[in-house]
Amino acid sequence: MGWFSNDSDEAQSYDQVVNAPHKAELSHELIAAAASYEAAKAYEKHCEQNGKPQSHEEAKELLAGITGGFVDRIVETKGLDFVDREKAKHQARQRAEGALSNAGEY
């Protein structure tokens, strides 16, 4: 995978969040890192199957949807609150979009 290596902070956060028990104490920063990792994987898979999006804006929309879906799923399964969910979504979008820009891919 091109954006985050399997030993990156995002990958480690992903493993920690996904494997946490219900009602775990997870920070929005940790969830955001995990969501950006999940988004990078899903975006690369999307590009392999469908080609790259037509524009950078379309790529950002895809990432926002992927990160938001991951955060919502984790919030629902782990029992977190609205504030943590919104903070995590915002931060996850920023991380994923930053990685997209740094990779120069869209």
Secondary structure, DSSP 4 states (H G I P E B T S, - for coil): --SS-TTSHHHHHHHHHHTPPTT----HHHHHHHHHHHHHHHHHHHHHHH---SSHHHHHHHHHHHHHHHHHHHHHHHT--HHHHHHHHHHHHHHHHHHHHHHT--
